[in-house]
Amino acid sequence: VQWFSVINSFILILLLVALVAYILLRILRKDYERIGDMERSQDELETRWKALHAYVFRFPPFLMVFSAVLGTGVQLLCLCAALFVLGLFNAFSISSRGTLYTGIIVCYALTTWILGYYSTNLYLSMGGKKWVHNCLLSTMLFPVPVFVIWFILNSVAVSYDSTSALPFGVVATIFFAWILVAFPLSVFGAIYG
C-alpha cells in the first residue's frame, strides 16, 4: 500500500471540505446579519413570503430543455449504478480487451427507457404539450455532442494512422444499436411516462 498517496488524498479531501464549509458559513453569517438588521412589520414580512413562494414554485422558462437535461442525468446515474453492479459481479474481464466499453454501450442502450420516461413525465407534469419534441430532444441531447467530439478525435487518429481509431464496422454497429435499441426504448419510455 502506498501510504503517501493515501494520506495525500485524505489531506486534500479534508482541505476541500474545510474550504466548502468556510464558504457556506460565510454566506450564512451574511444572511443572518441581513435578517437581523431588517426590522419589518408583520404585513411587509407576509408579502415578502408570498413573493418568495410565487418565485420558488414557478416553472422554468425553458421547460423542454430542463426536462431533457434532468432525464439525461437520471439515465446517466442509472447507467453508472448498473455498471457498478456489473463490476461488483466481475462482469468485466481484465484479460478481455473492450468488455468495459461494450458494457457501457449496452447499458446505455438499455437504460434509455428511463430517459424517455423521466423526461416526458416531468415535462407533462409541468404543463408541457409537445411531448414528442421533448422525447426527441432528450434522446439526442447526450449522444449527438458525444458523437461530434468522437468524430473529430477519431478523424485526427485516422489522419495519424493511429491504432486507437475505431474502424467503420464498429461505428456502424454502435449507430445501429442506438437506432434499433436505444431510440425505440426511449420512445417506449416516453409513451409509458
N, C-alpha and C positions, 0 to 999 in steps of 0.2 A: 504494500500500500504506500502510495506516495503522500506522506503526511503533509508535506509542504503545500501541495496543491489543495488538499482538503482544508487545511487551516486558512489558506489564502482565500478560497471560495467562501468559507464561513465568515471571515472578517469582511469581505466585500458585501455579502448579504446583510450583515449587521449594519454596515455603514449606509447602505441603501435604505434599509428600514428606518434608521435614525434620521436620515435626510427627509424621507416622506413624512415621518411623524413630526419633525420640526416645521415643515411647511404647513401641515394640517393644523398644528397648534397655533401657528402664527395667524392663519386665516380665521380660526375660531376665536382667538383673542380679539382680533379686529371687529368681528361680528358682535361679540359680547359688548365691546366698548361702544359700538354704534347703537346697539339696542339700549344700553344703559344711559347714553346721552339723550336719547329721544324720549321725551315725556309727552305723550299724546293723550288726547281724550279717548274715551271708550268708543265713541262713534267713529272717529278717524281710524282707530285701530281695526274696527269691524269692517270698514270699507276697504282697508288695505288687504285684509284677509280674503275678502270677496274677490278683489282684483287678482290676488295671487292664485286663488282657486281657479279663476277663469283662465289664467295664464298657464297653469300647470296642466290642466286637463283639456287642452286643445289638441287637435290633430296636427301632425307635422305638415309643412307646406308641400313637400314632395313625397306624398304618401306611397306612390308606387315604388320609388327608389328606396325609400325607407324599409318597406316590407320585403323588397327583394334582397337588400343587404342583410337584414335580420334573418331571412330564410337561408341565405348562403352561409351565414355564420353558424346557424344551428346545424346545417348539414355538415360543415367542416368540423364542428365539435363532435357530432356523432361519428364522422369518419375517423377522427383521432381516437375516440373511445373504442371503435371497432378494431382499429389497428393495434391499440394497446392490448385488447383482449386476445387478438390473434397472436401477438408477440408473447403474451403470457403462456399460451398453449404451444409455443415453439412451432408456429406455422411457417415461419421464415427461416430457411436453412442458410447457414453461413457459407456452406460449400457450394450451394447452387446460386449462381450469379443472376440477379434480376428478380428474385422472388419477392423482395420488398416492393419494388416498383410495380410488379404485377398485382400484388396485394393492394397497393394504393389505388391503382386504376380500377380494379374490380370492386373494391369497397366504395370508391367514389361513384361508380355507375349504379351500384345497388342502393346507395343512400340518397339518390336524387328524389325519391318519392317523399322523403322528409322535407326536402327543399320545397317541392311543389305544394305539399300540404300546409306547412307552416306559413309560407309566404302568402298563399291565397287566403288562408283562414284569417291571418292578421289583416290583410288588405280588405277583405269583405267585412270584417268586424268593425273596421274604422270607416265604413261607408263607401268604399270604393265600388265602382261599377264595371270597370274594364278588366275583369279578372283574367281574360285570355292574354291581354297585353302584359299583365303582371306575371303570368306564368312564363311567357316568352322571355321577358326581361330577366327574371330570376334564374331561368335555366341558362342564359347566356352571359350572365354577369361575371362569373368566375372563369369559365373555360375560354372565352374569347380573348381576354387580355393575356392569360397564360399561354394560349396558342401563339399570339403575336410575338410575345417575348421569346418563346421557344423557337419560333420560326427564324427570328433574327439570329439567335445564338447558334442554331443548327446550320444556318447558311454560312456563318463565319467558320464553323467547324468543318463544313464541307469544303469551303474555299481553301482551308489549310490542310486538307486531306487527313483530318484527324480521325482516329478510330472511335472517338466518342460520339460522332454524328450518327443519328438514327437513320437506318435505311427506310426507303419509301414503303416497303411492306409493313413495317411495324407502325408507321404513321397511319397508313390506311386501316390497319386493324384497330388502332385506337379510335380513329374517326368513326368507323362503322360501329364500334362498341358504344360510342357516345350517341350516334344517330339511332341505332336499333335497340339500345337498352336504356341509356340514361334519359334521353328525351321522352320516350313513352312513359317511363316510370314517373317523371316529373309531371307530365300531363295527367297521369292517373292520380297522383297525389293532389294535384290542383282540383281535379273533379271531385275527389273524395272530400277535400277541405272545403 
